[in-house]
Amino acid sequence: MKKVVMILCLAAGVYFLFQGIDVLMTTARGESIYRAGLLIPAQDTSLLIYGSGFLLTGALFMTGPFAWKLISKSTVKG
């Protein structure tokens, strides 16, 4: 079960990282783009905010399982 959760977190992290890179690399301006279930206005500020948010979310999803392992190993059991 733990492996399944870890694999799902990693997969979600990769998905959000890809979406963040895709939003940041979008060249369309003045229209809206539909990414990850959100309709994002295609202005520079909106693209930077949403793209950075997706990248941060993806990084958190990818590092979360490893950080959880480190935290759970470092706590004293007893």
All heavy atoms as a GROMACS GRO file, in nm:
protein
  589
    1MET      N    1   0.082  -0.120   0.000
    1MET     CA    2   0.000   0.000   0.000
    1MET      C    3   0.087   0.126   0.000
    1MET      O    4   0.056   0.222  -0.067
    1MET     CB    5  -0.093  -0.005   0.122
    1MET     CG    6  -0.189   0.108   0.130
    1MET     SD    7  -0.303   0.095  -0.009
    1MET     CE    8  -0.405   0.232   0.022
    2LYS      N    9   0.195   0.122   0.078
    2LYS     CA   10   0.283   0.239   0.083
    2LYS      C   11   0.349   0.265  -0.051
    2LYS      O   12   0.366   0.380  -0.091
    2LYS     CB   13   0.391   0.219   0.190
    2LYS     CG   14   0.337   0.223   0.331
    2LYS     CD   15   0.450   0.204   0.431
    2LYS     CE   16   0.394   0.193   0.571
    2LYS     NZ   17   0.500   0.174   0.669
    3LYS      N   18   0.384   0.158  -0.120
    3LYS     CA   19   0.447   0.173  -0.253
    3LYS      C   20   0.349   0.234  -0.353
    3LYS      O   21   0.388   0.316  -0.435
    3LYS     CB   22   0.495   0.037  -0.304
    3LYS     CG   23   0.604  -0.024  -0.224
    3LYS     CD   24   0.736   0.018  -0.279
    3LYS     CE   25   0.844  -0.061  -0.204
    3LYS     NZ   26   0.972  -0.003  -0.220
    4VAL      N   27   0.223   0.194  -0.344
    4VAL     CA   28   0.122   0.246  -0.436
    4VAL      C   29   0.104   0.396  -0.414
    4VAL      O   30   0.099   0.474  -0.510
    4VAL     CB   31  -0.012   0.171  -0.417
    4VAL    CG1   32  -0.123   0.236  -0.498
    4VAL    CG2   33   0.002   0.026  -0.455
    5VAL      N   34   0.098   0.438  -0.288
    5VAL     CA   35   0.083   0.581  -0.256
    5VAL      C   36   0.206   0.658  -0.305
    5VAL      O   37   0.194   0.767  -0.362
    5VAL     CB   38   0.061   0.601  -0.105
    5VAL    CG1   39   0.066   0.748  -0.068
    5VAL    CG2   40  -0.072   0.540  -0.063
    6MET      N   41   0.324   0.599  -0.285
    6MET     CA   42   0.446   0.665  -0.330
    6MET      C   43   0.448   0.680  -0.482
    6MET      O   44   0.483   0.786  -0.535
    6MET     CB   45   0.567   0.587  -0.282
    6MET     CG   46   0.697   0.654  -0.310
    6MET     SD   47   0.827   0.560  -0.231
    6MET     CE   48   0.967   0.660  -0.272
    7ILE      N   49   0.408   0.576  -0.553
    7ILE     CA   50   0.405   0.581  -0.699
    7ILE      C   51   0.302   0.682  -0.747
    7ILE      O   52   0.327   0.758  -0.842
    7ILE     CB   53   0.380   0.441  -0.757
    7ILE    CG1   54   0.502   0.353  -0.733
    7ILE    CG2   55   0.346   0.446  -0.905
    7ILE    CD1   56   0.482   0.208  -0.767
    8LEU      N   57   0.186   0.687  -0.682
    8LEU     CA   58   0.083   0.785  -0.720
    8LEU      C   59   0.130   0.928  -0.695
    8LEU      O   60   0.105   1.018  -0.777
    8LEU     CB   61  -0.047   0.758  -0.644
    8LEU     CG   62  -0.127   0.638  -0.691
    8LEU    CD1   63  -0.249   0.616  -0.601
    8LEU    CD2   64  -0.170   0.656  -0.835
    9CYS      N   65   0.199   0.952  -0.584
    9CYS     CA   66   0.252   1.086  -0.556
    9CYS      C   67   0.357   1.125  -0.660
    9CYS      O   68   0.358   1.239  -0.707
    9CYS     CB   69   0.313   1.092  -0.416
    9CYS     SG   70   0.191   1.107  -0.287
   10LEU      N   71   0.444   1.032  -0.695
   10LEU     CA   72   0.544   1.061  -0.797
   10LEU      C   73   0.480   1.088  -0.933
   10LEU      O   74   0.521   1.179  -1.005
   10LEU     CB   75   0.644   0.946  -0.807
   10LEU     CG   76   0.740   0.931  -0.690
   10LEU    CD1   77   0.825   0.805  -0.708
   10LEU    CD2   78   0.826   1.052  -0.674
   11ALA      N   79   0.379   1.011  -0.967
   11ALA     CA   80   0.309   1.032  -1.095
   11ALA      C   81   0.239   1.167  -1.097
   11ALA      O   82   0.244   1.239  -1.198
   11ALA     CB   83   0.209   0.919  -1.120
   12ALA      N   84   0.174   1.203  -0.987
   12ALA     CA   85   0.109   1.334  -0.979
   12ALA      C   86   0.212   1.445  -0.987
   12ALA      O   87   0.191   1.549  -1.050
   12ALA     CB   88   0.028   1.345  -0.850
   13GLY      N   89   0.328   1.424  -0.924
   13GLY     CA   90   0.434   1.524  -0.929
   13GLY      C   91   0.486   1.546  -1.070
   13GLY      O   92   0.506   1.659  -1.113
   14VAL      N   93   0.506   1.437  -1.142
   14VAL     CA   94   0.553   1.448  -1.281
   14VAL      C   95   0.447   1.519  -1.366
   14VAL      O   96   0.481   1.604  -1.448
   14VAL     CB   97   0.586   1.308  -1.338
   14VAL    CG1   98   0.608   1.313  -1.488
   14VAL    CG2   99   0.708   1.251  -1.268
   15TYR      N  100   0.320   1.487  -1.344
   15TYR     CA  101   0.211   1.550  -1.420
   15TYR      C  102   0.209   1.701  -1.395
   15TYR      O  103   0.203   1.780  -1.489
   15TYR     CB  104   0.078   1.487  -1.381
   15TYR     CG  105  -0.041   1.556  -1.443
   15TYR    CD1  106  -0.071   1.537  -1.577
   15TYR    CD2  107  -0.123   1.640  -1.368
   15TYR    CE1  108  -0.180   1.600  -1.635
   15TYR    CE2  109  -0.230   1.704  -1.426
   15TYR     CZ  110  -0.259   1.684  -1.558
   15TYR     OH  111  -0.366   1.747  -1.616
   16PHE      N  112   0.217   1.741  -1.268
   16PHE     CA  113   0.213   1.884  -1.238
   16PHE      C  114   0.338   1.957  -1.285
   16PHE      O  115   0.332   2.072  -1.328
   16PHE     CB  116   0.189   1.908  -1.089
   16PHE     CG  117   0.045   1.894  -1.049
   16PHE    CD1  118   0.004   1.790  -0.966
   16PHE    CD2  119  -0.050   1.983  -1.094
   16PHE    CE1  120  -0.128   1.776  -0.930
   16PHE    CE2  121  -0.184   1.970  -1.059
   16PHE     CZ  122  -0.222   1.866  -0.977
   17LEU      N  123   0.454   1.891  -1.278
   17LEU     CA  124   0.575   1.952  -1.332
   17LEU      C  125   0.562   1.974  -1.482
   17LEU      O  126   0.598   2.081  -1.534
   17LEU     CB  127   0.697   1.864  -1.304
   17LEU     CG  128   0.756   1.872  -1.165
   17LEU    CD1  129   0.868   1.770  -1.149
   17LEU    CD2  130   0.809   2.010  -1.135
   18PHE      N  131   0.509   1.876  -1.553
   18PHE     CA  132   0.489   1.890  -1.697
   18PHE      C  133   0.391   2.004  -1.727
   18PHE      O  134   0.414   2.083  -1.818
   18PHE     CB  135   0.438   1.759  -1.757
   18PHE     CG  136   0.404   1.771  -1.903
   18PHE    CD1  137   0.504   1.778  -1.998
   18PHE    CD2  138   0.272   1.777  -1.943
   18PHE    CE1  139   0.472   1.791  -2.132
   18PHE    CE2  140   0.240   1.790  -2.077
   18PHE     CZ  141   0.340   1.797  -2.172
   19GLN      N  142   0.282   2.011  -1.651
   19GLN     CA  143   0.184   2.118  -1.674
   19GLN      C  144   0.246   2.255  -1.647
   19GLN      O  145   0.219   2.351  -1.719
   19GLN     CB  146   0.060   2.097  -1.585
   19GLN     CG  147  -0.024   1.978  -1.625
   19GLN     CD  148  -0.079   1.990  -1.766
   19GLN    OE1  149  -0.121   2.095  -1.810
   19GLN    NE2  150  -0.080   1.878  -1.836
   20GLY      N  151   0.327   2.264  -1.543
   20GLY     CA  152   0.393   2.391  -1.512
   20GLY      C  153   0.487   2.435  -1.622
   20GLY      O  154   0.488   2.552  -1.663
   21ILE      N  155   0.566   2.342  -1.673
   21ILE     CA  156   0.657   2.375  -1.783
   21ILE      C  157   0.578   2.411  -1.907
   21ILE      O  158   0.612   2.507  -1.978
   21ILE     CB  159   0.752   2.256  -1.810
   21ILE    CG1  160   0.848   2.240  -1.693
   21ILE    CG2  161   0.829   2.276  -1.941
   21ILE    CD1  162   0.929   2.113  -1.696
   22ASP      N  163   0.470   2.341  -1.933
   22ASP     CA  164   0.386   2.368  -2.049
   22ASP      C  165   0.323   2.508  -2.040
   22ASP      O  166   0.320   2.582  -2.138
   22ASP     CB  167   0.277   2.261  -2.060
   22ASP     CG  168   0.204   2.266  -2.192
   22ASP    OD1  169   0.266   2.307  -2.292
   22ASP    OD2  170   0.086   2.228  -2.195
   23VAL      N  171   0.275   2.546  -1.922
   23VAL     CA  172   0.215   2.679  -1.904
   23VAL      C  173   0.322   2.787  -1.921
   23VAL      O  174   0.299   2.889  -1.986
   23VAL     CB  175   0.145   2.689  -1.767
   23VAL    CG1  176   0.109   2.833  -1.735
   23VAL    CG2  177   0.020   2.603  -1.765
   24LEU      N  178   0.439   2.765  -1.862
   24LEU     CA  179   0.544   2.867  -1.872
   24LEU      C  180   0.597   2.882  -2.014
   24LEU      O  181   0.640   2.991  -2.051
   24LEU     CB  182   0.659   2.832  -1.777
   24LEU     CG  183   0.629   2.852  -1.629
   24LEU    CD1  184   0.745   2.801  -1.545
   24LEU    CD2  185   0.603   2.998  -1.598
   25MET      N  186   0.594   2.776  -2.092
   25MET     CA  187   0.647   2.782  -2.228
   25MET      C  188   0.542   2.820  -2.332
   25MET      O  189   0.573   2.829  -2.451
   25MET     CB  190   0.708   2.647  -2.266
   25MET     CG  191   0.822   2.603  -2.176
   25MET     SD  192   0.960   2.716  -2.181
   25MET     CE  193   1.028   2.676  -2.339
   26THR      N  194   0.419   2.845  -2.290
   26THR     CA  195   0.311   2.880  -2.384
   26THR      C  196   0.340   3.015  -2.449
   26THR      O  197   0.375   3.112  -2.382
   26THR     CB  198   0.176   2.887  -2.310
   26THR    OG1  199   0.148   2.759  -2.258
   26THR    CG2  200   0.065   2.930  -2.402
   27THR      N  201   0.326   3.020  -2.580
   27THR     CA  202   0.352   3.144  -2.652
   27THR      C  203   0.224   3.222  -2.681
   27THR      O  204   0.231   3.335  -2.728
   27THR     CB  205   0.423   3.114  -2.786
   27THR    OG1  206   0.342   3.026  -2.862
   27THR    CG2  207   0.559   3.052  -2.761
   28ALA      N  208   0.108   3.163  -2.656
   28ALA     CA  209  -0.019   3.230  -2.683
   28ALA      C  210  -0.038   3.344  -2.584
   28ALA      O  211  -0.020   3.329  -2.464
   28ALA     CB  212  -0.134   3.132  -2.672
   29ARG      N  213  -0.075   3.458  -2.634
   29ARG     CA  214  -0.103   3.573  -2.549
   29ARG      C  215  -0.237   3.633  -2.591
   29ARG      O  216  -0.271   3.636  -2.708
   29ARG     CB  217   0.005   3.682  -2.562
   29ARG     CG  218   0.142   3.638  -2.517
   29ARG     CD  219   0.146   3.619  -2.367
   29ARG     NE  220   0.281   3.589  -2.320
   29ARG     CZ  221   0.328   3.469  -2.299
   29ARG    NH1  222   0.252   3.365  -2.325
   29ARG    NH2  223   0.449   3.449  -2.255
   30GLY      N  224  -0.315   3.679  -2.495
   30GLY     CA  225  -0.441   3.745  -2.523
   30GLY      C  226  -0.561   3.654  -2.529
   30GLY      O  227  -0.673   3.700  -2.539
   31GLU      N  228  -0.542   3.525  -2.522
   31GLU     CA  229  -0.654   3.432  -2.520
   31GLU      C  230  -0.643   3.351  -2.392
   31GLU      O  231  -0.560   3.377  -2.308
   31GLU     CB  232  -0.653   3.342  -2.644
   31GLU     CG  233  -0.515   3.318  -2.699
   31GLU     CD  234  -0.516   3.245  -2.830
   31GLU    OE1  235  -0.520   3.310  -2.933
   31GLU    OE2  236  -0.511   3.122  -2.826
   32SER      N  237  -0.724   3.252  -2.376
   32SER     CA  238  -0.717   3.166  -2.257
   32SER      C  239  -0.670   3.027  -2.298
   32SER      O  240  -0.698   2.981  -2.408
   32SER     CB  241  -0.853   3.156  -2.190
   32SER     OG  242  -0.892   3.282  -2.140
   33ILE      N  243  -0.600   2.962  -2.208
   33ILE     CA  244  -0.556   2.826  -2.232
   33ILE      C  245  -0.617   2.736  -2.124
   33ILE      O  246  -0.642   2.781  -2.013
   33ILE     CB  247  -0.403   2.812  -2.236
   33ILE    CG1  248  -0.341   2.860  -2.104
   33ILE    CG2  249  -0.345   2.889  -2.352
   33ILE    CD1  250  -0.193   2.833  -2.094
   34TYR      N  251  -0.639   2.612  -2.159
   34TYR     CA  252  -0.700   2.517  -2.066
   34TYR      C  253  -0.596   2.413  -2.030
   34TYR      O  254  -0.553   2.334  -2.112
   34TYR     CB  255  -0.820   2.450  -2.134
   34TYR     CG  256  -0.901   2.363  -2.043
   34TYR    CD1  257  -0.985   2.418  -1.948
   34TYR    CD2  258  -0.893   2.225  -2.052
   34TYR    CE1  259  -1.060   2.338  -1.864
   34TYR    CE2  260  -0.968   2.144  -1.969
   34TYR     CZ  261  -1.051   2.201  -1.876
   34TYR     OH  262  -1.124   2.123  -1.791
   35ARG      N  263  -0.548   2.418  -1.904
   35ARG     CA  264  -0.447   2.324  -1.857
   35ARG      C  265  -0.487   2.270  -1.721
   35ARG      O  266  -0.527   2.346  -1.633
   35ARG     CB  267  -0.310   2.390  -1.844
   35ARG     CG  268  -0.251   2.440  -1.971
   35ARG     CD  269  -0.200   2.323  -2.057
   35ARG     NE  270  -0.128   2.370  -2.172
   35ARG     CZ  271  -0.183   2.397  -2.288
   35ARG    NH1  272  -0.312   2.384  -2.305
   35ARG    NH2  273  -0.111   2.438  -2.389
   36ALA      N  274  -0.474   2.140  -1.702
   36ALA     CA  275  -0.497   2.073  -1.573
   36ALA      C  276  -0.633   2.107  -1.514
   36ALA      O  277  -0.648   2.124  -1.394
   36ALA     CB  278  -0.386   2.106  -1.474
   37GLY      N  279  -0.733   2.119  -1.598
   37GLY     CA  280  -0.868   2.145  -1.551
   37GLY      C  281  -0.895   2.291  -1.517
   37GLY      O  282  -0.999   2.322  -1.459
   38LEU      N  283  -0.806   2.380  -1.551
   38LEU     CA  284  -0.823   2.523  -1.522
   38LEU      C  285  -0.818   2.604  -1.651
   38LEU      O  286  -0.737   2.576  -1.739
   38LEU     CB  287  -0.711   2.573  -1.429
   38LEU     CG  288  -0.704   2.510  -1.291
   38LEU    CD1  289  -0.577   2.556  -1.222
   38LEU    CD2  290  -0.824   2.551  -1.210
   39LEU      N  291  -0.901   2.704  -1.660
   39LEU     CA  292  -0.898   2.797  -1.772
   39LEU      C  293  -0.811   2.915  -1.729
   39LEU      O  294  -0.850   2.994  -1.644
   39LEU     CB  295  -1.039   2.843  -1.809
   39LEU     CG  296  -1.053   2.920  -1.939
   39LEU    CD1  297  -1.007   2.834  -2.056
   39LEU    CD2  298  -1.195   2.964  -1.960
   40ILE      N  299  -0.692   2.924  -1.785
   40ILE     CA  300  -0.592   3.022  -1.743
   40ILE      C  301  -0.589   3.136  -1.844
   40ILE      O  302  -0.569   3.112  -1.964
   40ILE     CB  303  -0.454   2.956  -1.734
   40ILE    CG1  304  -0.458   2.839  -1.637
   40ILE    CG2  305  -0.349   3.057  -1.692
   40ILE    CD1  306  -0.335   2.753  -1.639
   41PRO      N  307  -0.606   3.262  -1.798
   41PRO     CA  308  -0.592   3.373  -1.891
   41PRO      C  309  -0.447   3.381  -1.940
   41PRO      O  310  -0.355   3.364  -1.863
   41PRO     CB  311  -0.628   3.496  -1.808
   41PRO     CG  312  -0.645   3.451  -1.668
   41PRO     CD  313  -0.640   3.304  -1.664
   42ALA      N  314  -0.429   3.406  -2.068
   42ALA     CA  315  -0.296   3.399  -2.128
   42ALA      C  316  -0.226   3.534  -2.128
   42ALA      O  317  -0.179   3.582  -2.230
   42ALA     CB  318  -0.304   3.341  -2.267
   43GLN      N  319  -0.219   3.598  -2.012
   43GLN     CA  320  -0.136   3.716  -1.995
   43GLN      C  321  -0.008   3.674  -1.923
   43GLN      O  322  -0.005   3.571  -1.856
   43GLN     CB  323  -0.207   3.824  -1.913
   43GLN     CG  324  -0.313   3.900  -1.991
   43GLN     CD  325  -0.446   3.830  -1.990
   43GLN    OE1  326  -0.477   3.757  -1.898
   43GLN    NE2  327  -0.524   3.852  -2.094
   44ASP      N  328   0.096   3.755  -1.935
   44ASP     CA  329   0.226   3.718  -1.879
   44ASP      C  330   0.219   3.687  -1.730
   44ASP      O  331   0.273   3.586  -1.685
   44ASP     CB  332   0.328   3.829  -1.904
   44ASP     CG  333   0.367   3.838  -2.050
   44ASP    OD1  334   0.358   3.735  -2.119
   44ASP    OD2  335   0.406   3.947  -2.094
   45THR      N  336   0.154   3.774  -1.653
   45THR     CA  337   0.150   3.752  -1.507
   45THR      C  338   0.075   3.625  -1.472
   45THR      O  339   0.121   3.549  -1.387
   45THR     CB  340   0.081   3.870  -1.435
   45THR    OG1  341   0.024   3.959  -1.527
   45THR    CG2  342   0.173   3.941  -1.345
   46SER      N  343  -0.038   3.603  -1.532
   46SER     CA  344  -0.117   3.483  -1.503
   46SER      C  345  -0.039   3.356  -1.538
   46SER      O  346  -0.039   3.260  -1.461
   46SER     CB  347  -0.248   3.484  -1.580
   46SER     OG  348  -0.326   3.594  -1.544
   47LEU      N  349   0.027   3.357  -1.652
   47LEU     CA  350   0.104   3.240  -1.692
   47LEU      C  351   0.219   3.214  -1.597
   47LEU      O  352   0.248   3.099  -1.562
   47LEU     CB  353   0.154   3.256  -1.835
   47LEU     CG  354   0.047   3.254  -1.944
   47LEU    CD1  355   0.109   3.283  -2.079
   47LEU    CD2  356  -0.027   3.123  -1.945
   48LEU      N  357   0.286   3.321  -1.552
   48LEU     CA  358   0.396   3.303  -1.457
   48LEU      C  359   0.346   3.250  -1.323
   48LEU      O  360   0.407   3.161  -1.264
   48LEU     CB  361   0.470   3.436  -1.436
   48LEU     CG  362   0.563   3.478  -1.549
   48LEU    CD1  363   0.616   3.617  -1.524
   48LEU    CD2  364   0.676   3.379  -1.562
   49ILE      N  365   0.236   3.304  -1.274
   49ILE     CA  366   0.182   3.261  -1.144
   49ILE      C  367   0.135   3.116  -1.151
   49ILE      O  368   0.171   3.034  -1.066
   49ILE     CB  369   0.070   3.356  -1.099
   49ILE    CG1  370   0.128   3.491  -1.061
   49ILE    CG2  371  -0.006   3.296  -0.981
   49ILE    CD1  372   0.025   3.598  -1.035
   50TYR      N  373   0.052   3.083  -1.251
   50TYR     CA  374   0.000   2.947  -1.261
   50TYR      C  375   0.112   2.847  -1.292
   50TYR      O  376   0.115   2.737  -1.236
   50TYR     CB  377  -0.109   2.939  -1.368
   50TYR     CG  378  -0.243   2.986  -1.320
   50TYR    CD1  379  -0.288   3.115  -1.347
   50TYR    CD2  380  -0.326   2.903  -1.248
   50TYR    CE1  381  -0.411   3.158  -1.304
   50TYR    CE2  382  -0.450   2.944  -1.203
   50TYR     CZ  383  -0.492   3.073  -1.232
   50TYR     OH  384  -0.613   3.116  -1.188
   51GLY      N  385   0.203   2.884  -1.380
   51GLY     CA  386   0.314   2.793  -1.414
   51GLY      C  387   0.402   2.766  -1.294
   51GLY      O  388   0.440   2.652  -1.267
   52SER      N  389   0.435   2.870  -1.218
   52SER     CA  390   0.517   2.853  -1.098
   52SER      C  391   0.443   2.772  -0.993
   52SER      O  392   0.503   2.690  -0.923
   52SER     CB  393   0.556   2.990  -1.040
   52SER     OG  394   0.627   3.064  -1.134
   53GLY      N  395   0.313   2.795  -0.981
   53GLY     CA  396   0.233   2.718  -0.887
   53GLY      C  397   0.230   2.570  -0.921
   53GLY      O  398   0.243   2.484  -0.833
   54PHE      N  399   0.216   2.540  -1.050
   54PHE     CA  400   0.218   2.399  -1.093
   54PHE      C  401   0.355   2.336  -1.066
   54PHE      O  402   0.364   2.222  -1.022
   54PHE     CB  403   0.184   2.387  -1.241
   54PHE     CG  404   0.038   2.399  -1.273
   54PHE    CD1  405  -0.004   2.471  -1.383
   54PHE    CD2  406  -0.057   2.339  -1.194
   54PHE    CE1  407  -0.139   2.482  -1.415
   54PHE    CE2  408  -0.192   2.349  -1.224
   54PHE     CZ  409  -0.232   2.421  -1.334
   55LEU      N  410   0.462   2.412  -1.093
   55LEU     CA  411   0.596   2.358  -1.068
   55LEU      C  412   0.617   2.332  -0.919
   55LEU      O  413   0.672   2.228  -0.880
   55LEU     CB  414   0.702   2.455  -1.119
   55LEU     CG  415   0.722   2.460  -1.269
   55LEU    CD1  416   0.824   2.568  -1.305
   55LEU    CD2  417   0.767   2.326  -1.322
   56LEU      N  418   0.574   2.424  -0.835
   56LEU     CA  419   0.589   2.407  -0.690
   56LEU      C  420   0.507   2.288  -0.641
   56LEU      O  421   0.554   2.207  -0.561
   56LEU     CB  422   0.548   2.534  -0.617
   56LEU     CG  423   0.562   2.533  -0.466
   56LEU    CD1  424   0.707   2.514  -0.425
   56LEU    CD2  425   0.507   2.661  -0.407
   57THR      N  426   0.384   2.277  -0.689
   57THR     CA  427   0.299   2.164  -0.651
   57THR      C  428   0.361   2.031  -0.695
   57THR      O  429   0.363   1.934  -0.617
   57THR     CB  430   0.159   2.179  -0.714
   57THR    OG1  431   0.104   2.304  -0.674
   57THR    CG2  432   0.067   2.066  -0.672
   58GLY      N  433   0.413   2.026  -0.816
   58GLY     CA  434   0.478   1.904  -0.864
   58GLY      C  435   0.600   1.868  -0.782
   58GLY      O  436   0.622   1.752  -0.749
   59ALA      N  437   0.680   1.969  -0.747
   59ALA     CA  438   0.798   1.942  -0.665
   59ALA      C  439   0.759   1.892  -0.527
   59ALA      O  440   0.823   1.801  -0.473
   59ALA     CB  441   0.882   2.069  -0.654
   60LEU      N  442   0.654   1.947  -0.469
   60LEU     CA  443   0.608   1.900  -0.338
   60LEU      C  444   0.556   1.757  -0.345
   60LEU      O  445   0.583   1.677  -0.255
   60LEU     CB  446   0.500   1.994  -0.283
   60LEU     CG  447   0.548   2.130  -0.235
   60LEU    CD1  448   0.429   2.217  -0.195
   60LEU    CD2  449   0.643   2.115  -0.119
   61PHE      N  450   0.481   1.726  -0.450
   61PHE     CA  451   0.431   1.589  -0.466
   61PHE      C  452   0.546   1.490  -0.483
   61PHE      O  453   0.541   1.378  -0.434
   61PHE     CB  454   0.337   1.578  -0.586
   61PHE     CG  455   0.192   1.598  -0.552
   61PHE    CD1  456   0.123   1.708  -0.600
   61PHE    CD2  457   0.126   1.506  -0.474
   61PHE    CE1  458  -0.010   1.727  -0.570
   61PHE    CE2  459  -0.008   1.524  -0.443
   61PHE     CZ  460  -0.076   1.635  -0.491
   62MET      N  461   0.650   1.531  -0.554
   62MET     CA  462   0.761   1.439  -0.579
   62MET      C  463   0.851   1.422  -0.456
   62MET      O  464   0.904   1.313  -0.434
   62MET     CB  465   0.842   1.486  -0.699
   62MET     CG  466   0.766   1.470  -0.829
   62MET     SD  467   0.864   1.507  -0.971
   62MET     CE  468   0.965   1.362  -0.979
   63THR      N  469   0.870   1.526  -0.380
   63THR     CA  470   0.959   1.514  -0.263
   63THR      C  471   0.884   1.471  -0.138
   63THR      O  472   0.947   1.428  -0.041
   63THR     CB  473   1.029   1.647  -0.234
   63THR    OG1  474   0.932   1.749  -0.212
   63THR    CG2  475   1.122   1.686  -0.347
   64GLY      N  476   0.752   1.478  -0.139
   64GLY     CA  477   0.672   1.443  -0.021
   64GLY      C  478   0.696   1.303   0.032
   64GLY      O  479   0.722   1.285   0.151
   65PRO      N  480   0.687   1.199  -0.052
   65PRO     CA  481   0.708   1.063   0.000
   65PRO      C  482   0.847   1.042   0.060
   65PRO      O  483   0.863   0.975   0.161
   65PRO     CB  484   0.689   0.974  -0.123
   65PRO     CG  485   0.607   1.053  -0.216
   65PRO     CD  486   0.644   1.196  -0.192
   66PHE      N  487   0.949   1.101  -0.002
   66PHE     CA  488   1.085   1.085   0.049
   66PHE      C  489   1.104   1.159   0.181
   66PHE      O  490   1.168   1.110   0.273
   66PHE     CB  491   1.187   1.133  -0.055
   66PHE     CG  492   1.178   1.056  -0.183
   66PHE    CD1  493   1.133   1.117  -0.298
   66PHE    CD2  494   1.213   0.922  -0.188
   66PHE    CE1  495   1.124   1.047  -0.417
   66PHE    CE2  496   1.204   0.851  -0.307
   66PHE     CZ  497   1.160   0.913  -0.420
   67ALA      N  498   1.046   1.279   0.189
   67ALA     CA  499   1.053   1.355   0.314
   67ALA      C  500   0.977   1.283   0.425
   67ALA      O  501   1.021   1.279   0.540
   67ALA     CB  502   0.997   1.495   0.294
   68TRP      N  503   0.863   1.224   0.391
   68TRP     CA  504   0.784   1.150   0.490
   68TRP      C  505   0.862   1.030   0.544
   68TRP      O  506   0.859   1.001   0.663
   68TRP     CB  507   0.652   1.105   0.428
   68TRP     CG  508   0.560   1.042   0.526
   68TRP    CD1  509   0.538   0.910   0.545
   68TRP    CD2  510   0.480   1.109   0.623
   68TRP    NE1  511   0.448   0.889   0.645
   68TRP    CE2  512   0.412   1.011   0.696
   68TRP    CE3  513   0.460   1.242   0.655
   68TRP    CZ2  514   0.325   1.041   0.797
   68TRP    CZ3  515   0.372   1.273   0.757
   68TRP    CH2  516   0.306   1.174   0.826
   69LYS      N  517   0.934   0.962   0.454
   69LYS     CA  518   1.018   0.849   0.497
   69LYS      C  519   1.126   0.896   0.594
   69LYS      O  520   1.152   0.830   0.695
   69LYS     CB  521   1.083   0.782   0.376
   69LYS     CG  522   1.005   0.671   0.316
   69LYS     CD  523   1.090   0.603   0.211
   69LYS     CE  524   1.018   0.485   0.154
   69LYS     NZ  525   1.095   0.416   0.052
   70LEU      N  526   1.192   1.006   0.560
   70LEU     CA  527   1.300   1.056   0.646
   70LEU      C  528   1.247   1.099   0.781
   70LEU      O  529   1.309   1.073   0.885
   70LEU     CB  530   1.371   1.174   0.579
   70LEU     CG  531   1.461   1.138   0.462
   70LEU    CD1  532   1.514   1.265   0.397
   70LEU    CD2  533   1.575   1.050   0.508
   71ILE      N  534   1.131   1.164   0.783
   71ILE     CA  535   1.074   1.210   0.909
   71ILE      C  536   1.030   1.091   0.994
   71ILE      O  537   1.055   1.089   1.114
   71ILE     CB  538   0.955   1.305   0.883
   71ILE    CG1  539   1.006   1.436   0.824
   71ILE    CG2  540   0.875   1.330   1.009
   71ILE    CD1  541   0.896   1.527   0.775
   72SER      N  542   0.970   0.991   0.931
   72SER     CA  543   0.921   0.877   1.008
   72SER      C  544   1.037   0.792   1.060
   72SER      O  545   1.026   0.732   1.166
   72SER     CB  546   0.826   0.792   0.925
   72SER     OG  547   0.894   0.733   0.818
   73LYS      N  548   1.149   0.788   0.990
   73LYS     CA  549   1.265   0.712   1.038
   73LYS      C  550   1.336   0.785   1.152
   73LYS      O  551   1.394   0.721   1.239
   73LYS     CB  552   1.364   0.689   0.924
   73LYS     CG  553   1.322   0.580   0.831
   73LYS     CD  554   1.428   0.556   0.726
   73LYS     CE  555   1.385   0.448   0.630
   73LYS     NZ  556   1.484   0.422   0.528
   74SER      N  557   1.332   0.918   1.150
   74SER     CA  558   1.406   0.994   1.251
   74SER      C  559   1.332   1.004   1.385
   74SER      O  560   1.394   1.037   1.484
   74SER     CB  561   1.438   1.134   1.197
   74SER     OG  562   1.318   1.208   1.184
   75THR      N  563   1.204   0.978   1.386
   75THR     CA  564   1.130   0.986   1.513
   75THR      C  565   1.160   0.864   1.599
   75THR      O  566   1.182   0.754   1.549
   75THR     CB  567   0.979   0.996   1.490
   75THR    OG1  568   0.936   0.883   1.414
   75THR    CG2  569   0.942   1.123   1.417
   76VAL      N  570   1.162   0.885   1.727
   76VAL     CA  571   1.190   0.776   1.821
   76VAL      C  572   1.061   0.697   1.841
   76VAL      O  573   0.956   0.752   1.871
   76VAL     CB  574   1.239   0.832   1.955
   76VAL    CG1  575   1.261   0.720   2.055
   76VAL    CG2  576   1.364   0.914   1.934
   77LYS      N  577   1.069   0.568   1.821
   77LYS     CA  578   0.951   0.483   1.838
   77LYS      C  579   0.953   0.424   1.979
   77LYS      O  580   1.054   0.376   2.026
   77LYS     CB  581   0.951   0.373   1.735
   77LYS     CG  582   0.950   0.431   1.596
   77LYS     CD  583   0.920   0.329   1.492
   77LYS     CE  584   0.919   0.408   1.364
   77LYS     NZ  585   0.889   0.357   1.250
   78GLY      N  586   0.840   0.430   2.040
   78GLY     CA  587   0.837   0.369   2.172
   78GLY      C  588   0.731   0.418   2.261
   78GLY      O  589   0.645   0.489   2.253
   0.00000   0.00000   0.00000
